[in-house]
């Protein structure tokens, strides 16, 4: 199964992808039996159109027995997450938002001040 996910792309991307794949959700396209040749032609069209689109991204993934985790990825633009291969498994890493950072910071302060958070209770149980 080949899957293409788009973010903030022009309408022609959506029209083109809908002509060769099934749009199962906004910006998410699937093709259960795309051959490698068709997949490469689709990617060539998308890459040709993509030049310089701000705040946009396209991700294509498909199964590959020889790839780490059994899956290959290609991306255009800046995805909201970074794909990392670690010990044969793909992981995602994302930027920490200001709100999430504040939440973690306040959580750390509670722990340091003796607040009874779930993490602190777990830590005490392990000591």
Buried (B, 14 or more C-beta within 10 A) or exposed (E): EBBBBBBEBEEEBBEBBEEBBEBEEEBBBBBEEBEEEBBEEBBEBBEEBBEEBEEBBBBBBBEEEEBBBEBBBBBBBEBEEEBEEEEEEBEEEEEEEEEEEEEEEEBEEBBEEEEEEEEBEEEEEEE
